[in-house]
Amino acid sequence: MTKDVIALTPTMPDVRTLLAGLYAGGPDVRVRTAADGAVVQLCAPDGNTLVSIEAPVLIHTPGEPARLLGTTAPDTPVWWTEARATTAVPEAGQLAGSFAGRLATVLNGTTWPPEAATTDVIPLTTDGPATPANTHPAIDVHTDTTAVVLQDRPVIAMTSWLSDALRTAITTDRALHIVTPNTARLTLPTRNALGGHPHRWVIQDPQDGYYDGLSGAVLRWQNGTFAPARTSSGTTPVAKAFTNTADTGDRQLILAIRTRYPADEQLVLGRALETTWHHLTGAPPAGWSTAEPVNLPWSTRQLTDLARQRAPQPTWLIAVGHPDRPALAAIRISRTPAGVEEDITLALGYGEHEPPPLDTIPQLAETLATEHALTSMLTSLGHGPRDLTIAPHIATPPNPVALTLGPDTVHEIGTHHAQHPPLNLTPARLGLTSRPALHYALGDGTIDQTWTTLKRLTQHLRTGT
């Protein structure tokens, strides 16, 4: 298992400060690099890796440390220096705390968790089996089929560590299993990145043992992986803890947006998301990044440059909003034979007495359809925490509010066919009369039957000519 300790400092750790931290283990500590120099590892005299330290990251985005670490985290800008200690060696956690504590003391910063900080020299007396230098710093257990990451944070973010661990698992044909306490929650990017089988969020519950945090299936460690437990009848029980939930009145507005642009040197990506964000919150996104914490100020030009550099490989990005209006988006940009496509999932959180702006969705749909190459947008509303985290409890899916088809999509289906579904449903025409977009209003998010309506509508649209 690993223990994470983070130093949060107002200024960047310089070489002298880093050296003071690196020698928290005294003269016997060994230092080596991994991940092409992006990670520094502190090792025991026997070569066993004790602590892996990532390069400091400057966080510009307001509220980002508090979103991931709690309300006591300092405001931005702040330098985030993260250390992961193995708990296989008793001194490792203390060494990580001493490293972070030294940085925080010299640079007048803080640590997370606060109780981990110390400036003591940690004697390295424990011998153990040497850890290979190429061991991934975020993966705790490797088997033939599974890479296991043990996390004790309250919020499991899609950090660069975790993102690289997922990539490593996929490229080596393994499942990634993230094991956490039952108090942990996932961020939306982590939930989306896990996707589903074979990757899992594994909850360790004091009463129910292990269960899947997204499906509730009781799990057992079998043949080097976490697999569903089976009863004598062959069924998989659902953990009781998974069903313990209460409705707080919080809601989440979710928009699944797809755009498609002709490939052009002058193309600037991210503008559809920026327009949507501004329309729904009154401000653009606060920041963007390829991982959490989100550290860069919002810039459509910079994210376009990154996507262009990575083409023809797809680019996966995260955007966040200002702290007073929880909003979070995952964006996948890909180059296809049809052009450049953006696949966006945007979620916004609302408290019990904060009405989501459903009445503005038709106007947003028209703007996206006429100005931002919209191919489709599905708007849904459901119950869920205002802070947009995912708890390991059962959750009902959000109900569809509206479906919007862009003009090219309507043309491909056939305008007449798309306008006349076999339902008591008449879409609104948006944009040009000669080549309209269509907006289907499905409900206000409170009626479960809208899923049936959406299913019948999409079945009809697929048969268009």
One Martini backbone bead per residue (centre of mass of N, CA, C, O) as a GRO file, in nm:
protein
  465
    1MET     BB    1   0.102   0.032   0.013
    2THR     BB    2   0.023   0.380   0.003
    3LYS     BB    3   0.145   0.718   0.085
    4ASP     BB    4   0.026   1.044   0.072
    5VAL     BB    5   0.221   1.351   0.021
    6ILE     BB    6   0.172   1.715   0.030
    7ALA     BB    7   0.322   2.006  -0.093
    8LEU     BB    8   0.227   2.354  -0.021
    9THR     BB    9   0.361   2.632  -0.203
   10PRO     BB   10   0.425   2.970  -0.295
   11THR     BB   11   0.696   2.847  -0.394
   12MET     BB   12   0.940   2.713  -0.565
   13PRO     BB   13   1.132   2.451  -0.539
   14ASP     BB   14   1.451   2.444  -0.502
   15VAL     BB   15   1.739   2.278  -0.498
   16ARG     BB   16   1.803   2.312  -0.195
   17THR     BB   17   1.525   2.223  -0.090
   18LEU     BB   18   1.519   1.945  -0.223
   19LEU     BB   19   1.774   1.836  -0.086
   20ALA     BB   20   1.668   1.857   0.201
   21GLY     BB   21   1.437   1.654   0.146
   22LEU     BB   22   1.600   1.407   0.028
   23TYR     BB   23   1.770   1.401   0.323
   24ALA     BB   24   1.561   1.283   0.542
   25GLY     BB   25   1.735   0.994   0.561
   26GLY     BB   26   2.008   1.076   0.535
   27PRO     BB   27   2.312   0.936   0.424
   28ASP     BB   28   2.162   0.651   0.331
   29VAL     BB   29   2.020   0.768   0.107
   30ARG     BB   30   1.883   0.705  -0.209
   31VAL     BB   31   1.902   0.829  -0.553
   32ARG     BB   32   1.654   0.819  -0.818
   33THR     BB   33   1.521   0.779  -1.141
   34ALA     BB   34   1.209   0.815  -1.325
   35ALA     BB   35   1.026   0.866  -1.594
   36ASP     BB   36   1.246   1.031  -1.747
   37GLY     BB   37   1.292   1.224  -1.471
   38ALA     BB   38   0.996   1.292  -1.336
   39VAL     BB   39   1.105   1.094  -1.106
   40VAL     BB   40   1.188   1.069  -0.763
   41GLN     BB   41   1.378   0.828  -0.569
   42LEU     BB   42   1.372   0.692  -0.249
   43CYS     BB   43   1.625   0.482  -0.099
   44ALA     BB   44   1.749   0.226   0.038
   45PRO     BB   45   2.044   0.062   0.077
   46ASP     BB   46   1.902  -0.203  -0.071
   47GLY     BB   47   1.702  -0.048  -0.305
   48ASN     BB   48   1.443   0.022  -0.178
   49THR     BB   49   1.153   0.175  -0.242
   50LEU     BB   50   0.997   0.448  -0.063
   51VAL     BB   51   0.995   0.723  -0.246
   52SER     BB   52   0.789   0.914  -0.474
   53ILE     BB   53   0.866   1.210  -0.677
   54GLU     BB   54   0.717   1.476  -0.816
   55ALA     BB   55   0.709   1.733  -0.996
   56PRO     BB   56   0.640   2.043  -0.965
   57VAL     BB   57   0.318   2.220  -0.957
   58LEU     BB   58   0.142   2.489  -1.092
   59ILE     BB   59  -0.148   2.634  -0.944
   60HIS     BB   60  -0.402   2.850  -1.082
   61THR     BB   61  -0.668   2.727  -1.003
   62PRO     BB   62  -0.935   2.804  -0.841
   63GLY     BB   63  -0.998   2.566  -0.580
   64GLU     BB   64  -0.837   2.299  -0.638
   65PRO     BB   65  -0.722   2.202  -0.366
   66ALA     BB   66  -1.001   2.193  -0.222
   67ARG     BB   67  -1.142   1.985  -0.409
   68LEU     BB   68  -0.915   1.746  -0.337
   69LEU     BB   69  -0.842   1.814  -0.003
   70GLY     BB   70  -1.006   2.062   0.104
   71THR     BB   71  -1.089   2.361   0.270
   72THR     BB   72  -0.783   2.397   0.401
   73ALA     BB   73  -0.666   2.466   0.152
   74PRO     BB   74  -0.494   2.662  -0.032
   75ASP     BB   75  -0.467   2.906  -0.237
   76THR     BB   76  -0.418   3.050  -0.533
   77PRO     BB   77  -0.117   3.017  -0.605
   78VAL     BB   78   0.045   2.681  -0.611
   79TRP     BB   79   0.273   2.444  -0.509
   80TRP     BB   80   0.277   2.094  -0.616
   81THR     BB   81   0.419   1.830  -0.410
   82GLU     BB   82   0.445   1.480  -0.466
   83ALA     BB   83   0.426   1.191  -0.244
   84ARG     BB   84   0.505   0.831  -0.247
   85ALA     BB   85   0.458   0.578  -0.004
   86THR     BB   86   0.550   0.289   0.116
   87THR     BB   87   0.408   0.036   0.352
   88ALA     BB   88   0.625  -0.198   0.348
   89VAL     BB   89   0.790   0.033   0.493
   90PRO     BB   90   0.779   0.198   0.785
   91GLU     BB   91   0.961   0.466   0.708
   92ALA     BB   92   0.830   0.588   0.448
   93GLY     BB   93   0.605   0.775   0.557
   94GLN     BB   94   0.802   0.953   0.723
   95LEU     BB   95   0.976   1.043   0.483
   96ALA     BB   96   0.753   1.192   0.329
   97GLY     BB   97   0.687   1.388   0.563
   98SER     BB   98   0.974   1.513   0.577
   99PHE     BB   99   0.994   1.617   0.296
  100ALA     BB  100   0.737   1.800   0.303
  101GLY     BB  101   0.805   1.956   0.567
  102ARG     BB  102   1.061   2.094   0.462
  103LEU     BB  103   0.933   2.253   0.236
  104ALA     BB  104   0.721   2.404   0.410
  105THR     BB  105   0.918   2.542   0.608
  106VAL     BB  106   1.103   2.699   0.405
  107LEU     BB  107   0.829   2.807   0.221
  108ASN     BB  108   0.569   2.863   0.385
  109GLY     BB  109   0.381   2.608   0.404
  110THR     BB  110   0.200   2.307   0.344
  111THR     BB  111   0.028   2.000   0.428
  112TRP     BB  112  -0.081   1.676   0.292
  113PRO     BB  113  -0.142   1.582   0.560
  114PRO     BB  114  -0.077   1.765   0.838
  115GLU     BB  115   0.026   1.517   1.028
  116ALA     BB  116   0.278   1.434   0.836
  117ALA     BB  117   0.456   1.654   0.929
  118THR     BB  118   0.820   1.685   0.921
  119THR     BB  119   1.193   1.726   1.011
  120ASP     BB  120   1.297   1.462   1.051
  121VAL     BB  121   1.525   1.220   1.073
  122ILE     BB  122   1.513   0.905   0.900
  123PRO     BB  123   1.600   0.610   0.979
  124LEU     BB  124   1.754   0.343   0.781
  125THR     BB  125   1.694  -0.004   0.890
  126THR     BB  126   1.531  -0.146   0.677
  127ASP     BB  127   1.511  -0.451   0.533
  128GLY     BB  128   1.465  -0.567   0.187
  129PRO     BB  129   1.340  -0.616  -0.100
  130ALA     BB  130   1.419  -0.517  -0.395
  131THR     BB  131   1.330  -0.254  -0.608
  132PRO     BB  132   1.285  -0.191  -0.907
  133ALA     BB  133   1.348   0.092  -1.099
  134ASN     BB  134   1.083   0.026  -1.305
  135THR     BB  135   0.876   0.076  -1.106
  136HIS     BB  136   0.574   0.186  -1.067
  137PRO     BB  137   0.480   0.448  -0.851
  138ALA     BB  138   0.143   0.371  -0.859
  139ILE     BB  139   0.200   0.059  -0.831
  140ASP     BB  140   0.157  -0.206  -0.592
  141VAL     BB  141   0.034  -0.446  -0.783
  142HIS     BB  142   0.140  -0.731  -0.973
  143THR     BB  143  -0.005  -0.920  -1.229
  144ASP     BB  144  -0.097  -1.085  -1.510
  145THR     BB  145  -0.397  -0.908  -1.502
  146THR     BB  146  -0.312  -0.688  -1.267
  147ALA     BB  147  -0.335  -0.348  -1.148
  148VAL     BB  148  -0.268  -0.216  -0.823
  149VAL     BB  149  -0.424   0.059  -0.644
  150LEU     BB  150  -0.359   0.224  -0.337
  151GLN     BB  151  -0.598   0.446  -0.171
  152ASP     BB  152  -0.634   0.721   0.099
  153ARG     BB  153  -0.809   0.926  -0.023
  154PRO     BB  154  -1.100   1.111  -0.038
  155VAL     BB  155  -1.002   1.194  -0.337
  156ILE     BB  156  -1.004   1.047  -0.662
  157ALA     BB  157  -0.787   1.147  -0.890
  158MET     BB  158  -0.664   1.221  -1.221
  159THR     BB  159  -0.365   1.184  -1.209
  160SER     BB  160  -0.065   1.138  -1.348
  161TRP     BB  161  -0.018   0.876  -1.205
  162LEU     BB  162  -0.290   0.735  -1.273
  163SER     BB  163  -0.283   0.771  -1.578
  164ASP     BB  164  -0.018   0.606  -1.616
  165ALA     BB  165  -0.123   0.346  -1.487
  166LEU     BB  166  -0.347   0.298  -1.694
  167ARG     BB  167  -0.165   0.291  -1.943
  168THR     BB  168   0.010   0.056  -1.846
  169ALA     BB  169  -0.214  -0.153  -1.819
  170ILE     BB  170  -0.312  -0.148  -2.112
  171THR     BB  171  -0.030  -0.207  -2.258
  172THR     BB  172  -0.016  -0.490  -2.066
  173ASP     BB  173  -0.296  -0.629  -2.042
  174ARG     BB  174  -0.446  -0.483  -1.793
  175ALA     BB  175  -0.606  -0.426  -1.507
  176LEU     BB  176  -0.746  -0.160  -1.316
  177HIS     BB  177  -0.727  -0.142  -0.952
  178ILE     BB  178  -0.893   0.062  -0.716
  179VAL     BB  179  -0.816   0.092  -0.372
  180THR     BB  180  -1.049   0.184  -0.109
  181PRO     BB  181  -1.218   0.330   0.106
  182ASN     BB  182  -1.559   0.399   0.192
  183THR     BB  183  -1.491   0.730   0.196
  184ALA     BB  184  -1.442   0.751  -0.089
  185ARG     BB  185  -1.405   0.947  -0.396
  186LEU     BB  186  -1.479   1.037  -0.720
  187THR     BB  187  -1.402   1.177  -0.999
  188LEU     BB  188  -1.515   1.219  -1.310
  189PRO     BB  189  -1.249   1.149  -1.463
  190THR     BB  190  -1.209   0.878  -1.320
  191ARG     BB  191  -1.472   0.748  -1.399
  192ASN     BB  192  -1.430   0.773  -1.709
  193ALA     BB  193  -1.152   0.623  -1.728
  194LEU     BB  194  -1.245   0.344  -1.627
  195GLY     BB  195  -1.549   0.279  -1.746
  196GLY     BB  196  -1.489  -0.052  -1.702
  197HIS     BB  197  -1.458  -0.340  -1.791
  198PRO     BB  198  -1.179  -0.445  -1.610
  199HIS     BB  199  -1.210  -0.202  -1.448
  200ARG     BB  200  -1.181  -0.087  -1.095
  201TRP     BB  201  -1.364  -0.001  -0.797
  202VAL     BB  202  -1.239  -0.082  -0.477
  203ILE     BB  203  -1.399  -0.160  -0.177
  204GLN     BB  204  -1.316  -0.126   0.173
  205ASP     BB  205  -1.519  -0.290   0.408
  206PRO     BB  206  -1.571  -0.374   0.734
  207GLN     BB  207  -1.836  -0.557   0.669
  208ASP     BB  208  -1.824  -0.635   0.332
  209GLY     BB  209  -1.553  -0.585   0.233
  210TYR     BB  210  -1.549  -0.631  -0.101
  211TYR     BB  211  -1.647  -0.382  -0.354
  212ASP     BB  212  -1.807  -0.229  -0.610
  213GLY     BB  213  -1.841   0.121  -0.644
  214LEU     BB  214  -2.047   0.103  -0.914
  215SER     BB  215  -2.224  -0.188  -0.863
  216GLY     BB  216  -2.187  -0.363  -0.571
  217ALA     BB  217  -2.019  -0.602  -0.611
  218VAL     BB  218  -1.898  -0.866  -0.472
  219LEU     BB  219  -1.557  -0.930  -0.380
  220ARG     BB  220  -1.266  -1.129  -0.478
  221TRP     BB  221  -0.954  -1.265  -0.435
  222GLN     BB  222  -0.870  -1.413  -0.757
  223ASN     BB  223  -0.614  -1.503  -0.938
  224GLY     BB  224  -0.495  -1.194  -0.927
  225THR     BB  225  -0.797  -1.073  -0.869
  226PHE     BB  226  -1.091  -0.890  -0.883
  227ALA     BB  227  -1.390  -1.079  -0.829
  228PRO     BB  228  -1.688  -1.198  -0.839
  229ALA     BB  229  -1.898  -1.327  -0.632
  230ARG     BB  230  -2.049  -1.655  -0.567
  231THR     BB  231  -2.312  -1.833  -0.542
  232SER     BB  232  -2.468  -2.135  -0.559
  233SER     BB  233  -2.648  -2.002  -0.810
  234GLY     BB  234  -2.437  -1.779  -0.959
  235THR     BB  235  -2.463  -1.521  -0.809
  236THR     BB  236  -2.421  -1.169  -0.729
  237PRO     BB  237  -2.386  -0.990  -0.467
  238VAL     BB  238  -2.488  -0.704  -0.289
  239ALA     BB  239  -2.378  -0.466  -0.106
  240LYS     BB  240  -2.512  -0.303   0.157
  241ALA     BB  241  -2.344  -0.036   0.145
  242PHE     BB  242  -2.441   0.045  -0.147
  243THR     BB  243  -2.755   0.105  -0.043
  244ASN     BB  244  -2.653   0.341   0.139
  245THR     BB  245  -2.874   0.613   0.093
  246ALA     BB  246  -2.929   0.975   0.037
  247ASP     BB  247  -3.131   1.249  -0.032
  248THR     BB  248  -3.019   1.596  -0.058
  249GLY     BB  249  -3.114   1.758  -0.342
  250ASP     BB  250  -2.901   1.727  -0.527
  251ARG     BB  251  -2.779   1.825  -0.861
  252GLN     BB  252  -2.717   1.721  -1.213
  253LEU     BB  253  -2.592   1.865  -1.505
  254ILE     BB  254  -2.580   1.697  -1.828
  255LEU     BB  255  -2.353   1.722  -2.113
  256ALA     BB  256  -2.347   1.568  -2.438
  257ILE     BB  257  -2.098   1.668  -2.670
  258ARG     BB  258  -2.079   1.704  -3.034
  259THR     BB  259  -1.820   1.774  -3.267
  260ARG     BB  260  -1.746   1.887  -3.622
  261TYR     BB  261  -1.455   1.960  -3.810
  262PRO     BB  262  -1.270   2.082  -4.034
  263ALA     BB  263  -0.959   2.050  -4.134
  264ASP     BB  264  -0.763   2.328  -4.000
  265GLU     BB  265  -0.520   2.560  -3.930
  266GLN     BB  266  -0.745   2.773  -3.792
  267LEU     BB  267  -0.835   2.593  -3.580
  268VAL     BB  268  -1.031   2.626  -3.272
  269LEU     BB  269  -1.056   2.477  -2.979
  270GLY     BB  270  -1.313   2.487  -2.713
  271ARG     BB  271  -1.557   2.683  -2.789
  272ALA     BB  272  -1.804   2.515  -2.720
  273LEU     BB  273  -1.741   2.491  -2.420
  274GLU     BB  274  -1.717   2.791  -2.356
  275THR     BB  275  -2.004   2.867  -2.439
  276THR     BB  276  -2.153   2.678  -2.247
  277TRP     BB  277  -2.034   2.780  -1.983
  278HIS     BB  278  -2.123   3.076  -2.012
  279HIS     BB  279  -2.428   3.020  -2.044
  280LEU     BB  280  -2.456   2.859  -1.750
  281THR     BB  281  -2.248   3.067  -1.558
  282GLY     BB  282  -2.109   3.349  -1.684
  283ALA     BB  283  -1.838   3.179  -1.746
  284PRO     BB  284  -1.557   3.051  -1.803
  285PRO     BB  285  -1.331   2.852  -1.761
  286ALA     BB  286  -1.065   2.833  -1.531
  287GLY     BB  287  -0.942   2.545  -1.635
  288TRP     BB  288  -0.672   2.324  -1.759
  289SER     BB  289  -0.586   1.972  -1.844
  290THR     BB  290  -0.449   1.629  -1.835
  291ALA     BB  291  -0.490   1.658  -1.518
  292GLU     BB  292  -0.498   1.606  -1.176
  293PRO     BB  293  -0.460   1.894  -1.110
  294VAL     BB  294  -0.571   2.184  -1.234
  295ASN     BB  295  -0.317   2.430  -1.368
  296LEU     BB  296  -0.443   2.592  -1.613
  297PRO     BB  297  -0.538   2.842  -1.777
  298TRP     BB  298  -0.768   2.925  -1.985
  299SER     BB  299  -0.704   2.795  -2.335
  300THR     BB  300  -0.771   2.740  -2.660
  301ARG     BB  301  -0.490   2.762  -2.791
  302GLN     BB  302  -0.332   2.559  -2.614
  303LEU     BB  303  -0.515   2.308  -2.660
  304THR     BB  304  -0.479   2.308  -2.965
  305ASP     BB  305  -0.173   2.269  -2.973
  306LEU     BB  306  -0.174   1.997  -2.830
  307ALA     BB  307  -0.356   1.842  -3.030
  308ARG     BB  308  -0.169   1.889  -3.274
  309GLN     BB  309   0.085   1.746  -3.158
  310ARG     BB  310  -0.076   1.457  -3.116
  311ALA     BB  311  -0.135   1.417  -3.384
  312PRO     BB  312  -0.341   1.142  -3.449
  313GLN     BB  313  -0.371   1.137  -3.162
  314PRO     BB  314  -0.550   1.156  -2.901
  315THR     BB  315  -0.707   1.396  -2.671
  316TRP     BB  316  -0.711   1.438  -2.313
  317LEU     BB  317  -0.927   1.650  -2.108
  318ILE     BB  318  -0.961   1.909  -1.853
  319ALA     BB  319  -1.225   2.103  -1.693
  320VAL     BB  320  -1.286   2.392  -1.481
  321GLY     BB  321  -1.437   2.585  -1.247
  322HIS     BB  322  -1.560   2.783  -1.027
  323PRO     BB  323  -1.627   2.739  -0.694
  324ASP     BB  324  -1.932   2.864  -0.701
  325ARG     BB  325  -1.953   2.662  -0.972
  326PRO     BB  326  -1.979   2.350  -1.022
  327ALA     BB  327  -1.750   2.233  -1.283
  328LEU     BB  328  -1.702   1.958  -1.526
  329ALA     BB  329  -1.472   1.837  -1.785
  330ALA     BB  330  -1.454   1.605  -2.058
  331ILE     BB  331  -1.211   1.578  -2.333
  332ARG     BB  332  -1.218   1.448  -2.673
  333ILE     BB  333  -0.969   1.456  -2.927
  334SER     BB  334  -1.014   1.377  -3.281
  335ARG     BB  335  -0.893   1.223  -3.575
  336THR     BB  336  -1.084   1.192  -3.871
  337PRO     BB  337  -1.212   1.150  -4.183
  338ALA     BB  338  -1.431   1.391  -4.112
  339GLY     BB  339  -1.222   1.523  -3.894
  340VAL     BB  340  -1.268   1.717  -3.604
  341GLU     BB  341  -1.335   1.583  -3.279
  342GLU     BB  342  -1.564   1.643  -3.007
  343ASP     BB  343  -1.590   1.493  -2.676
  344ILE     BB  344  -1.830   1.604  -2.435
  345THR     BB  345  -1.840   1.621  -2.068
  346LEU     BB  346  -2.076   1.810  -1.876
  347ALA     BB  347  -2.080   1.911  -1.529
  348LEU     BB  348  -2.332   2.040  -1.295
  349GLY     BB  349  -2.383   2.179  -0.972
  350TYR     BB  350  -2.673   2.158  -0.740
  351GLY     BB  351  -2.862   2.261  -0.505
  352GLU     BB  352  -3.168   2.239  -0.364
  353HIS     BB  353  -3.200   2.581  -0.419
  354GLU     BB  354  -3.085   2.531  -0.728
  355PRO     BB  355  -3.188   2.599  -1.032
  356PRO     BB  356  -3.162   2.473  -1.321
  357PRO     BB  357  -3.110   2.605  -1.662
  358LEU     BB  358  -3.336   2.473  -1.868
  359ASP     BB  359  -3.452   2.728  -2.030
  360THR     BB  360  -3.156   2.766  -2.192
  361ILE     BB  361  -3.107   2.522  -2.384
  362PRO     BB  362  -3.225   2.605  -2.662
  363GLN     BB  363  -3.030   2.842  -2.708
  364LEU     BB  364  -2.773   2.677  -2.692
  365ALA     BB  365  -2.838   2.484  -2.924
  366GLU     BB  366  -2.840   2.701  -3.145
  367THR     BB  367  -2.552   2.804  -3.110
  368LEU     BB  368  -2.408   2.534  -3.164
  369ALA     BB  369  -2.542   2.472  -3.445
  370THR     BB  370  -2.451   2.763  -3.588
  371GLU     BB  371  -2.129   2.801  -3.453
  372HIS     BB  372  -2.013   2.475  -3.350
  373ALA     BB  373  -2.055   2.202  -3.506
  374LEU     BB  374  -2.295   2.038  -3.426
  375THR     BB  375  -2.417   1.699  -3.389
  376SER     BB  376  -2.469   1.659  -3.063
  377MET     BB  377  -2.711   1.675  -2.771
  378LEU     BB  378  -2.730   1.560  -2.433
  379THR     BB  379  -2.969   1.631  -2.182
  380SER     BB  380  -2.935   1.597  -1.820
  381LEU     BB  381  -3.103   1.501  -1.501
  382GLY     BB  382  -2.979   1.452  -1.161
  383HIS     BB  383  -2.880   1.292  -0.888
  384GLY     BB  384  -2.621   1.461  -0.695
  385PRO     BB  385  -2.350   1.596  -0.602
  386ARG     BB  386  -2.246   1.920  -0.617
  387ASP     BB  387  -1.925   1.835  -0.635
  388LEU     BB  388  -1.918   1.577  -0.848
  389THR     BB  389  -1.893   1.330  -0.693
  390ILE     BB  390  -1.832   0.973  -0.634
  391ALA     BB  391  -1.998   0.740  -0.463
  392PRO     BB  392  -2.023   0.403  -0.308
  393HIS     BB  393  -2.329   0.423  -0.437
  394ILE     BB  394  -2.629   0.415  -0.532
  395ALA     BB  395  -2.748   0.533  -0.861
  396THR     BB  396  -2.941   0.716  -1.052
  397PRO     BB  397  -3.007   0.794  -1.351
  398PRO     BB  398  -3.034   1.035  -1.556
  399ASN     BB  399  -3.267   1.238  -1.707
  400PRO     BB  400  -3.390   1.331  -1.990
  401VAL     BB  401  -3.440   1.657  -2.155
  402ALA     BB  402  -3.259   1.663  -2.433
  403LEU     BB  403  -3.233   1.659  -2.799
  404THR     BB  404  -2.966   1.743  -3.030
  405LEU     BB  405  -2.938   1.811  -3.381
  406GLY     BB  406  -2.744   1.875  -3.622
  407PRO     BB  407  -2.752   1.957  -3.952
  408ASP     BB  408  -2.584   1.715  -4.058
  409THR     BB  409  -2.741   1.495  -3.909
  410VAL     BB  410  -3.017   1.554  -4.031
  411HIS     BB  411  -2.931   1.513  -4.326
  412GLU     BB  412  -2.843   1.214  -4.294
  413ILE     BB  413  -3.128   1.114  -4.203
  414GLY     BB  414  -3.354   1.318  -4.268
  415THR     BB  415  -3.567   1.565  -4.223
  416HIS     BB  416  -3.847   1.435  -4.232
  417HIS     BB  417  -3.787   1.194  -4.052
  418ALA     BB  418  -3.682   1.359  -3.799
  419GLN     BB  419  -3.965   1.528  -3.768
  420HIS     BB  420  -4.132   1.222  -3.759
  421PRO     BB  421  -4.194   1.075  -3.502
  422PRO     BB  422  -4.367   0.802  -3.327
  423LEU     BB  423  -4.464   1.067  -3.150
  424ASN     BB  424  -4.547   1.314  -2.907
  425LEU     BB  425  -4.315   1.482  -3.104
  426THR     BB  426  -4.193   1.815  -3.172
  427PRO     BB  427  -3.949   1.961  -3.319
  428ALA     BB  428  -3.725   2.216  -3.319
  429ARG     BB  429  -3.618   2.459  -3.534
  430LEU     BB  430  -3.280   2.535  -3.623
  431GLY     BB  431  -3.179   2.782  -3.806
  432LEU     BB  432  -3.178   2.692  -4.110
  433THR     BB  433  -3.431   2.612  -4.321
  434SER     BB  434  -3.263   2.435  -4.535
  435ARG     BB  435  -3.062   2.342  -4.263
  436PRO     BB  436  -3.160   2.208  -3.992
  437ALA     BB  437  -3.194   2.187  -3.668
  438LEU     BB  438  -3.285   1.965  -3.384
  439HIS     BB  439  -3.519   1.994  -3.098
  440TYR     BB  440  -3.583   1.768  -2.825
  441ALA     BB  441  -3.824   1.776  -2.589
  442LEU     BB  442  -3.858   1.552  -2.293
  443GLY     BB  443  -3.817   1.724  -2.013
  444ASP     BB  444  -3.736   1.794  -1.647
  445GLY     BB  445  -3.598   1.525  -1.498
  446THR     BB  446  -3.861   1.366  -1.334
  447ILE     BB  447  -3.908   1.147  -1.571
  448ASP     BB  448  -3.849   0.817  -1.640
  449GLN     BB  449  -3.998   0.781  -1.928
  450THR     BB  450  -3.781   0.932  -2.108
  451TRP     BB  451  -3.616   0.682  -2.182
  452THR     BB  452  -3.826   0.559  -2.370
  453THR     BB  453  -3.844   0.796  -2.562
  454LEU     BB  454  -3.547   0.800  -2.645
  455LYS     BB  455  -3.535   0.515  -2.758
  456ARG     BB  456  -3.751   0.553  -2.981
  457LEU     BB  457  -3.612   0.789  -3.120
  458THR     BB  458  -3.339   0.655  -3.194
  459GLN     BB  459  -3.460   0.427  -3.358
  460HIS     BB  460  -3.582   0.610  -3.571
  461LEU     BB  461  -3.318   0.762  -3.660
  462ARG     BB  462  -3.163   0.500  -3.762
  463THR     BB  463  -3.385   0.461  -4.011
  464GLY     BB  464  -3.284   0.669  -4.181
  465THR     BB  465  -3.229   0.832  -4.532
   0.00000   0.00000   0.00000
